[in-house]
Amino acid sequence: MNNTKPKGKLQQLLDNLIDEEGLKTEVTVTLTNSTLLRASLFFFATYITVKCVSALVQKGL
């Protein structure tokens, strides 16, 4: 009789991250033009927001 429990999603994720040798460290990142544009716009908007908040704090608002 098989006494193993069915694996849940968390267990499957952990199995994908850990193998016999330890933690898997291979990471593949694919950047498309769309992804690069979104990341650039996000960082630019973050920069503008930080500058605006900094100016408001300096003026004592």
Chimera marker file (.cmm) of the C-alpha trace (Angstrom):
<marker_set name="trace">
<marker id="1" x="0.000" y="0.000" z="0.000" r="1" g="1" b="0" radius="0.5"/>
<marker id="2" x="1.329" y="3.422" z="-0.929" r="1" g="1" b="0" radius="0.5"/>
<marker id="3" x="1.347" y="5.774" z="2.098" r="1" g="1" b="0" radius="0.5"/>
<marker id="4" x="2.600" y="8.880" z="0.295" r="1" g="1" b="0" radius="0.5"/>
<marker id="5" x="0.413" y="11.948" z="0.326" r="1" g="1" b="0" radius="0.5"/>
<marker id="6" x="-0.366" y="13.757" z="-2.901" r="1" g="1" b="0" radius="0.5"/>
<marker id="7" x="1.988" y="16.692" z="-3.321" r="1" g="1" b="0" radius="0.5"/>
<marker id="8" x="0.536" y="20.154" z="-2.957" r="1" g="1" b="0" radius="0.5"/>
<marker id="9" x="1.525" y="23.197" z="-4.946" r="1" g="1" b="0" radius="0.5"/>
<marker id="10" x="3.951" y="24.409" z="-2.270" r="1" g="1" b="0" radius="0.5"/>
<marker id="11" x="5.731" y="21.064" z="-2.213" r="1" g="1" b="0" radius="0.5"/>
<marker id="12" x="5.998" y="21.094" z="-6.002" r="1" g="1" b="0" radius="0.5"/>
<marker id="13" x="7.483" y="24.598" z="-5.930" r="1" g="1" b="0" radius="0.5"/>
<marker id="14" x="10.033" y="23.526" z="-3.332" r="1" g="1" b="0" radius="0.5"/>
<marker id="15" x="10.901" y="20.436" z="-5.361" r="1" g="1" b="0" radius="0.5"/>
<marker id="16" x="11.526" y="22.687" z="-8.368" r="1" g="1" b="0" radius="0.5"/>
<marker id="17" x="13.887" y="24.889" z="-6.315" r="1" g="1" b="0" radius="0.5"/>
<marker id="18" x="15.801" y="22.171" z="-4.486" r="1" g="1" b="0" radius="0.5"/>
<marker id="19" x="17.452" y="19.111" z="-5.990" r="1" g="1" b="0" radius="0.5"/>
<marker id="20" x="19.940" y="16.491" z="-4.759" r="1" g="1" b="0" radius="0.5"/>
<marker id="21" x="22.843" y="18.978" z="-4.905" r="1" g="1" b="0" radius="0.5"/>
<marker id="22" x="21.059" y="21.751" z="-3.009" r="1" g="1" b="0" radius="0.5"/>
<marker id="23" x="19.402" y="24.947" z="-4.169" r="1" g="1" b="0" radius="0.5"/>
<marker id="24" x="19.097" y="25.459" z="-7.880" r="1" g="1" b="0" radius="0.5"/>
<marker id="25" x="20.611" y="28.815" z="-8.813" r="1" g="1" b="0" radius="0.5"/>
<marker id="26" x="19.972" y="28.921" z="-12.546" r="1" g="1" b="0" radius="0.5"/>
<marker id="27" x="17.734" y="31.817" z="-13.505" r="1" g="1" b="0" radius="0.5"/>
<marker id="28" x="16.641" y="32.650" z="-17.022" r="1" g="1" b="0" radius="0.5"/>
<marker id="29" x="15.291" y="36.114" z="-17.723" r="1" g="1" b="0" radius="0.5"/>
<marker id="30" x="13.850" y="36.903" z="-21.122" r="1" g="1" b="0" radius="0.5"/>
<marker id="31" x="13.524" y="40.586" z="-21.925" r="1" g="1" b="0" radius="0.5"/>
<marker id="32" x="11.295" y="41.531" z="-24.802" r="1" g="1" b="0" radius="0.5"/>
<marker id="33" x="10.907" y="45.070" z="-26.098" r="1" g="1" b="0" radius="0.5"/>
<marker id="34" x="7.597" y="45.320" z="-24.279" r="1" g="1" b="0" radius="0.5"/>
<marker id="35" x="9.069" y="44.153" z="-20.969" r="1" g="1" b="0" radius="0.5"/>
<marker id="36" x="12.013" y="46.522" z="-21.277" r="1" g="1" b="0" radius="0.5"/>
<marker id="37" x="9.702" y="49.443" z="-22.074" r="1" g="1" b="0" radius="0.5"/>
<marker id="38" x="7.462" y="48.680" z="-19.077" r="1" g="1" b="0" radius="0.5"/>
<marker id="39" x="10.449" y="48.397" z="-16.735" r="1" g="1" b="0" radius="0.5"/>
<marker id="40" x="11.898" y="51.671" z="-18.030" r="1" g="1" b="0" radius="0.5"/>
<marker id="41" x="8.590" y="53.495" z="-17.603" r="1" g="1" b="0" radius="0.5"/>
<marker id="42" x="8.179" y="52.055" z="-14.110" r="1" g="1" b="0" radius="0.5"/>
<marker id="43" x="11.633" y="53.246" z="-13.014" r="1" g="1" b="0" radius="0.5"/>
<marker id="44" x="11.126" y="56.667" z="-14.613" r="1" g="1" b="0" radius="0.5"/>
<marker id="45" x="7.756" y="57.101" z="-12.861" r="1" g="1" b="0" radius="0.5"/>
<marker id="46" x="9.353" y="56.013" z="-9.578" r="1" g="1" b="0" radius="0.5"/>
<marker id="47" x="12.128" y="58.593" z="-10.029" r="1" g="1" b="0" radius="0.5"/>
<marker id="48" x="9.614" y="61.378" z="-10.701" r="1" g="1" b="0" radius="0.5"/>
<marker id="49" x="7.531" y="60.361" z="-7.671" r="1" g="1" b="0" radius="0.5"/>
<marker id="50" x="10.552" y="60.354" z="-5.362" r="1" g="1" b="0" radius="0.5"/>
<marker id="51" x="11.631" y="63.777" z="-6.652" r="1" g="1" b="0" radius="0.5"/>
<marker id="52" x="8.141" y="65.235" z="-6.119" r="1" g="1" b="0" radius="0.5"/>
<marker id="53" x="7.797" y="63.835" z="-2.605" r="1" g="1" b="0" radius="0.5"/>
<marker id="54" x="11.311" y="65.050" z="-1.760" r="1" g="1" b="0" radius="0.5"/>
<marker id="55" x="10.471" y="68.566" z="-2.961" r="1" g="1" b="0" radius="0.5"/>
<marker id="56" x="7.242" y="68.603" z="-0.948" r="1" g="1" b="0" radius="0.5"/>
<marker id="57" x="9.033" y="67.442" z="2.199" r="1" g="1" b="0" radius="0.5"/>
<marker id="58" x="11.747" y="70.084" z="1.766" r="1" g="1" b="0" radius="0.5"/>
<marker id="59" x="9.117" y="72.824" z="1.422" r="1" g="1" b="0" radius="0.5"/>
<marker id="60" x="7.480" y="71.629" z="4.606" r="1" g="1" b="0" radius="0.5"/>
<marker id="61" x="4.127" y="70.758" z="3.183" r="1" g="1" b="0" radius="0.5"/>
<link id1="1" id2="2" r="1" g="1" b="0" radius="0.2"/>
<link id1="2" id2="3" r="1" g="1" b="0" radius="0.2"/>
<link id1="3" id2="4" r="1" g="1" b="0" radius="0.2"/>
<link id1="4" id2="5" r="1" g="1" b="0" radius="0.2"/>
<link id1="5" id2="6" r="1" g="1" b="0" radius="0.2"/>
<link id1="6" id2="7" r="1" g="1" b="0" radius="0.2"/>
<link id1="7" id2="8" r="1" g="1" b="0" radius="0.2"/>
<link id1="8" id2="9" r="1" g="1" b="0" radius="0.2"/>
<link id1="9" id2="10" r="1" g="1" b="0" radius="0.2"/>
<link id1="10" id2="11" r="1" g="1" b="0" radius="0.2"/>
<link id1="11" id2="12" r="1" g="1" b="0" radius="0.2"/>
<link id1="12" id2="13" r="1" g="1" b="0" radius="0.2"/>
<link id1="13" id2="14" r="1" g="1" b="0" radius="0.2"/>
<link id1="14" id2="15" r="1" g="1" b="0" radius="0.2"/>
<link id1="15" id2="16" r="1" g="1" b="0" radius="0.2"/>
<link id1="16" id2="17" r="1" g="1" b="0" radius="0.2"/>
<link id1="17" id2="18" r="1" g="1" b="0" radius="0.2"/>
<link id1="18" id2="19" r="1" g="1" b="0" radius="0.2"/>
<link id1="19" id2="20" r="1" g="1" b="0" radius="0.2"/>
<link id1="20" id2="21" r="1" g="1" b="0" radius="0.2"/>
<link id1="21" id2="22" r="1" g="1" b="0" radius="0.2"/>
<link id1="22" id2="23" r="1" g="1" b="0" radius="0.2"/>
<link id1="23" id2="24" r="1" g="1" b="0" radius="0.2"/>
<link id1="24" id2="25" r="1" g="1" b="0" radius="0.2"/>
<link id1="25" id2="26" r="1" g="1" b="0" radius="0.2"/>
<link id1="26" id2="27" r="1" g="1" b="0" radius="0.2"/>
<link id1="27" id2="28" r="1" g="1" b="0" radius="0.2"/>
<link id1="28" id2="29" r="1" g="1" b="0" radius="0.2"/>
<link id1="29" id2="30" r="1" g="1" b="0" radius="0.2"/>
<link id1="30" id2="31" r="1" g="1" b="0" radius="0.2"/>
<link id1="31" id2="32" r="1" g="1" b="0" radius="0.2"/>
<link id1="32" id2="33" r="1" g="1" b="0" radius="0.2"/>
<link id1="33" id2="34" r="1" g="1" b="0" radius="0.2"/>
<link id1="34" id2="35" r="1" g="1" b="0" radius="0.2"/>
<link id1="35" id2="36" r="1" g="1" b="0" radius="0.2"/>
<link id1="36" id2="37" r="1" g="1" b="0" radius="0.2"/>
<link id1="37" id2="38" r="1" g="1" b="0" radius="0.2"/>
<link id1="38" id2="39" r="1" g="1" b="0" radius="0.2"/>
<link id1="39" id2="40" r="1" g="1" b="0" radius="0.2"/>
<link id1="40" id2="41" r="1" g="1" b="0" radius="0.2"/>
<link id1="41" id2="42" r="1" g="1" b="0" radius="0.2"/>
<link id1="42" id2="43" r="1" g="1" b="0" radius="0.2"/>
<link id1="43" id2="44" r="1" g="1" b="0" radius="0.2"/>
<link id1="44" id2="45" r="1" g="1" b="0" radius="0.2"/>
<link id1="45" id2="46" r="1" g="1" b="0" radius="0.2"/>
<link id1="46" id2="47" r="1" g="1" b="0" radius="0.2"/>
<link id1="47" id2="48" r="1" g="1" b="0" radius="0.2"/>
<link id1="48" id2="49" r="1" g="1" b="0" radius="0.2"/>
<link id1="49" id2="50" r="1" g="1" b="0" radius="0.2"/>
<link id1="50" id2="51" r="1" g="1" b="0" radius="0.2"/>
<link id1="51" id2="52" r="1" g="1" b="0" radius="0.2"/>
<link id1="52" id2="53" r="1" g="1" b="0" radius="0.2"/>
<link id1="53" id2="54" r="1" g="1" b="0" radius="0.2"/>
<link id1="54" id2="55" r="1" g="1" b="0" radius="0.2"/>
<link id1="55" id2="56" r="1" g="1" b="0" radius="0.2"/>
<link id1="56" id2="57" r="1" g="1" b="0" radius="0.2"/>
<link id1="57" id2="58" r="1" g="1" b="0" radius="0.2"/>
<link id1="58" id2="59" r="1" g="1" b="0" radius="0.2"/>
<link id1="59" id2="60" r="1" g="1" b="0" radius="0.2"/>
<link id1="60" id2="61" r="1" g="1" b="0" radius="0.2"/>
</marker_set>
